[in-house]
Amino acid sequence: MMYLSKVQEIESREINMKSCLIIGGTGTLGKALLKHIYIKYPTCKLAVMSRDEHKQSFLKREFPDVRMYIGDIRDVERTYDCIRG
């Protein structure tokens, strides 16, 4: 219950999200987060970084305006490239 109240507190604040990179965006939690942000912040520029090109192709059909990056969080240079856009 404490976690839920913290989430509600954060969501009640005015958040100006200009861009967001979701690492692991093709997984269960990543997709749920992507859908939430996509609906709640329609002007936010979204990007997803994941290792699975196949899953990204399915995600791209649902969210055609989301940028997709192939990469692994353990590859520091690739991660920085994705963050920079």
N, C-alpha and C positions, 0 to 999 in steps of 0.2 A: 504494500500500500504506500509506503514511503516513496518508492520509485515513481509510481503513478502521479502522486502529488507534485513531485519535482518536474515531471514531464509537462503537466498542466501549467505549472508556474512558468516554465520556459516558453511554452506555446502562447501564453497570455501576453508576453512581452511583444513589443513591436520589433520584428526582425526584418532587416533589409538585406535579403539574400540576393546578391548580384550573380554569383556563380558558385557552383558546388561540384567537387570531384568525389564520386563515390567509388572507393576502392573495393573490389569484390562485388561489383554491382549486379552480377548475373546470378548470384546466390540468392537464397531465400530471403535473408534479411536485407540484402542490398536491393533486391527488386521491390520489396515492401517500402523501403526508405525512398527509393526513386519515385514510386507511384505517389507517395505522400507529398514529397517536395514538388513534384510535377503538378499536382492538383492545388496545393496550398500556396505555392509561389510560382504562378504561371510565367512571370518575367525572368525567372532565374535561369541562367545558362547552365545546363547540366552536362556533366561528362561522366563516363563510366570507364574504369580501368579494371580489366580482368584477364585471366589467362586463357579463357575458353572462347575462341573465335566462333564456334558453332552456336553457343548460347547467345553470344552477342548478336548474331544474325537474326535470331528470333526476337530479341529485345529491340533491335533496330526497327523491326516491322511495327511494333507497338508504340515505340517512341522515336519517330523518324528524325526529329530535330535534336536529339541527344547525341553528343559526340561520343564515339567509342574508341578506346585505346586498348591495344593488346599489350600486356605487361604483367610483371610480377613485382610485388612490393619489395622483394629482396634485391631487385635490381634498382639501386639507388638512382643512377643516371636516368633510367627510363621513367621512374617515378617523378623525378624533378621535371622531366620533359612534359609529362602529363599535367603536372601542376601549373606549369607555365602556359600550357595550352598550345 
